[in-house]
């Protein structure tokens, strides 16, 4: 665990609005900035600490997410946590960087033990297909076309849908 019980309680109290930002900053033992958050993510990934990852995600509203881009590319292909959909959303709405395409595609094939195929994997694959379509680069469209022929029915369905919805078949 990278956070003490006291730190976890402070993070929780702040995330649910029980304490204001100034009180949170005053009481938290670390200076909360991008460097602290980024270093914490590195440690969480190294330890595969899903509990601490929960608390880090509660703190994300606090900082610029751009420095976390490469860490999120690593996290999206890991199967020990539950933040795949959140990370896909960051790729779609915050980062919009075509450099993530191969990581997103790799993640579409994940099968996590803690996932229910219909409740977890299906919406995640759908979000990944949205990421590729939103990026809309020639490479992203090429990959959507390849994935629309996948033997995986979930991947095939959502990639085909994005190709049709965005009129990418003629590209």
C-alpha positions as CSV (number, residue, x, y, z in Angstrom):
1,X,0.0,0.0,0.0
2,X,1.3,3.4,-0.9
3,X,-1.2,5.3,1.2
4,X,-1.7,5.0,4.9
5,X,-5.1,4.5,6.4
6,X,-5.2,8.2,7.4
7,X,-4.3,9.3,3.8
8,X,-6.9,7.0,2.4
9,X,-9.6,8.5,4.6
10,X,-8.5,12.0,3.6
11,X,-8.7,11.1,-0.1
12,X,-12.1,9.6,0.4
13,X,-13.4,12.5,2.5
14,X,-12.2,14.9,-0.2
15,X,-13.6,12.9,-3.1
16,X,-17.1,12.7,-1.6
17,X,-17.0,16.4,-0.7
18,X,-16.8,15.9,3.1
19,X,-13.8,18.2,3.2
20,X,-12.9,21.1,1.0
21,X,-9.7,21.2,-1.2
22,X,-7.9,23.7,1.1
23,X,-8.4,21.4,4.1
24,X,-7.4,18.3,2.1
25,X,-4.2,20.0,1.0
26,X,-3.4,21.2,4.5
27,X,-4.0,17.8,6.1
28,X,-2.4,15.6,3.5
29,X,1.2,14.8,4.4
30,X,2.5,15.2,0.8
31,X,2.5,18.1,-1.6
32,X,-0.1,16.9,-4.1
33,X,1.1,17.8,-7.5
34,X,1.7,16.1,-10.9
35,X,5.0,14.7,-9.8
36,X,3.6,13.2,-6.7
37,X,0.7,11.6,-8.6
38,X,2.9,10.4,-11.4
39,X,5.4,8.8,-9.0
40,X,2.5,7.2,-7.1
41,X,1.2,5.7,-10.4
42,X,4.6,4.3,-11.2
43,X,4.7,2.7,-7.7
44,X,1.2,1.3,-8.0
45,X,1.9,-0.2,-11.4
46,X,5.2,-1.7,-10.1
47,X,3.4,-3.3,-7.1
48,X,0.2,-4.0,-9.1
49,X,-1.6,-2.4,-6.1
50,X,-5.3,-2.1,-7.2
51,X,-6.4,-0.8,-3.8
52,X,-4.0,2.2,-4.0
53,X,-5.0,2.7,-7.7
54,X,-8.6,3.3,-6.5
55,X,-7.4,6.2,-4.4
56,X,-5.2,7.6,-7.1
57,X,-8.1,7.7,-9.5
58,X,-10.1,9.6,-6.8
59,X,-7.3,12.2,-6.9
60,X,-7.2,12.6,-10.7
61,X,-9.5,15.6,-10.8
62,X,-6.7,17.4,-8.9
63,X,-4.1,17.4,-11.7
64,X,-3.3,17.7,-15.4
65,X,-3.6,14.2,-16.7
66,X,-1.2,14.7,-19.7
67,X,1.9,13.6,-17.7
68,X,0.1,10.3,-17.1
69,X,-0.4,9.5,-20.8
70,X,2.4,6.9,-21.0
71,X,1.5,5.3,-17.7
72,X,-2.1,5.0,-18.9
73,X,-0.8,3.3,-22.1
74,X,0.8,0.7,-19.8
75,X,-2.2,0.4,-17.5
76,X,-4.8,-0.2,-20.2
77,X,-3.1,-3.5,-21.1
78,X,-2.8,-4.7,-17.5
79,X,-5.4,-7.2,-16.2
80,X,-5.1,-6.6,-12.5
81,X,-7.3,-3.5,-12.1
82,X,-10.7,-2.2,-12.9
83,X,-9.9,1.1,-14.7
84,X,-9.9,0.0,-18.3
85,X,-13.0,1.9,-19.3
86,X,-11.8,5.1,-17.5
87,X,-8.5,4.9,-19.3
88,X,-10.2,4.4,-22.6
89,X,-12.3,7.5,-21.9
90,X,-9.1,9.5,-21.2
91,X,-7.7,8.4,-24.5
92,X,-10.9,9.4,-26.3
93,X,-11.7,12.7,-24.6
94,X,-8.5,14.0,-22.9
95,X,-5.5,12.8,-24.8
96,X,-6.6,12.2,-28.4
97,X,-3.1,11.0,-29.2
98,X,-2.8,8.5,-32.1
99,X,0.2,7.1,-30.4
100,X,-2.2,5.1,-28.2
101,X,-3.7,3.1,-31.0
102,X,-1.6,-0.1,-30.6
103,X,-2.1,-0.1,-26.8
104,X,-5.9,0.3,-27.3
105,X,-6.0,-2.6,-29.8
106,X,-3.9,-4.8,-27.5
107,X,-6.3,-4.0,-24.6
108,X,-9.3,-5.0,-26.7
109,X,-8.1,-8.6,-26.5
110,X,-7.8,-8.6,-22.7
111,X,-9.7,-11.1,-20.7
112,X,-9.5,-10.2,-17.1
113,X,-10.5,-12.8,-14.5
114,X,-12.6,-10.3,-12.6
115,X,-14.6,-9.3,-15.7
116,X,-18.0,-10.4,-16.7
117,X,-18.0,-10.7,-20.5
118,X,-21.2,-8.9,-20.9
119,X,-21.0,-6.3,-18.1
120,X,-17.3,-5.4,-18.3
121,X,-15.6,-6.5,-21.5
122,X,-18.4,-5.6,-23.9
123,X,-18.6,-2.0,-22.9
124,X,-14.8,-1.7,-22.7
125,X,-14.3,-3.0,-26.2
126,X,-17.1,-0.6,-27.4
127,X,-15.1,2.3,-25.8
128,X,-11.9,1.2,-27.4
129,X,-13.6,1.1,-30.8
130,X,-14.9,4.7,-30.1
131,X,-11.3,5.7,-29.3
132,X,-10.1,4.4,-32.7
133,X,-12.9,6.1,-34.5
134,X,-12.5,9.4,-32.7
135,X,-8.8,9.5,-33.5
136,X,-9.8,8.9,-37.1
137,X,-6.3,8.7,-38.5
138,X,-5.5,6.6,-41.6
139,X,-3.8,4.1,-39.2
140,X,-6.8,4.0,-36.8
141,X,-9.2,3.5,-39.7
142,X,-7.0,0.7,-41.1
143,X,-7.0,-1.0,-37.7
144,X,-10.8,-0.6,-37.4
145,X,-11.1,-2.3,-40.8
146,X,-8.8,-5.2,-39.7
147,X,-10.6,-5.5,-36.4
148,X,-14.0,-5.6,-38.2
149,X,-12.9,-9.0,-39.5
150,X,-11.8,-10.3,-36.1
151,X,-12.8,-13.7,-35.0
152,X,-13.8,-12.1,-31.6
153,X,-17.5,-11.3,-32.1
154,X,-17.5,-8.4,-29.7
155,X,-14.5,-6.7,-31.4
156,X,-15.9,-7.4,-34.8
157,X,-19.3,-5.9,-33.9
158,X,-18.1,-2.6,-32.4
159,X,-15.4,-2.0,-35.0
160,X,-17.8,-2.7,-37.8
161,X,-20.3,-0.3,-36.2
162,X,-17.7,2.5,-36.0
163,X,-16.7,2.0,-39.6
164,X,-20.3,2.3,-40.7
165,X,-21.2,5.1,-38.4
166,X,-18.3,7.3,-39.4
167,X,-18.4,6.4,-43.1
168,X,-14.9,5.0,-42.9
169,X,-15.4,2.1,-45.3
170,X,-14.4,4.2,-48.3
171,X,-11.1,5.4,-46.8
